[in-house]
Amino acid sequence: METVRALRTDHSHLFPGSRLGPADPATPAEIPAAGEVVVLFSDGSSAEAELSPQDSGPLLRVQAYRTAAGTPIAQKSWRLQVEDRHLKVLGPAA
């Protein structure tokens, strides 16, 4: 099975409760436990990110980017929870 290197969300930014999944949900693929990924946002913007395993669950460090509307989004790290073939954003990392 292929490993996903692009994650898609249905929003223009991440927030607690938002979810990330494979860029192409029709393709069977596994969410990576670690490594570089690209986050694809619903407005067409994207950001480079890195997944890393932590004792409490995955951590996603998203680089700064601009939404399609031009809003700057600062670099941020998020705590995640694995749910089936998706990652749920639990909240910002401390």
N, C-alpha and C positions, 0 to 999 in steps of 0.2 A: 504494500500500500504506500502511496506517495505521502510525503510530509508537506504540509502547508507552509508556504513562505510569505503568503499574503493573507491578512485577516480583514474581514469586512464587518462594518457596523452600520446600523440603520440610522445613524445620527451624524451630525457634523462635528461632534466632539464626544469625548468619553465622560462619564459621570457614574456615581454609584448606581448599580442596577442595570446599566447598559450591558450589552452582550456583544461578543466578537465571535465570528465563525469563519469557516473557509470562504475565500473569495468566490469560489464557484461551488455552491452547496450541492450541485448535482454530481460533482466528482468525489468519489470516496477518497478521503484523505484524513490523516491524523494531525491533530494540533501538536506542534512541536513542544517539547518540554523546555528547550533552551535554544538560543540562537537569534540571529537577526531576522526580523520580519518587516513587512511594510503594512501599515494600517491604512485601509481604504475607507474613507468616510462617504456618507450618502450624498454629500454635496459635490463630490468629484475631487475633493482635496485628498491628500495622502501625507503620511509621516513615517519616517524611518523609526524603528523601535527595536528593543531587545528584550527577549523573554529570558528569565533566569529562575531556576528552581530555588525555593526558600523552604524552610521547615514548615511555615504556615501556609504554603501554597505558592503558585507562580507569581512572579513580579514582572510587570511590563513597564519598561522605561521608554517613554515616547518623547522623541525629539520635538523641539518647537516647530510650529507650522502655522500657516494662515488658512482659514476657512475660505471657501469660494467667495464669500461675501467680503473678504478682506480682514476679518477679525483675527488678530494675532492670538495664538494659543501658546502659552509658555511650556517649556519642557516640564514633564511631570511623570512621576512613577505611581503605578497603580497596583494594589493587591488584587489578585484574581482568584476565582474558584472554578475548577473544571466541572462542567456540566455536560455530559454526553459528548457531542462534537462541538461544543461551544465553551467559551470562557466568559464568566460573569464578573463584571467589575464590582468588587466589594467596597472599595474606597481608596483614597490616596494613601500611599506608603508614608510612614513616618520618617 
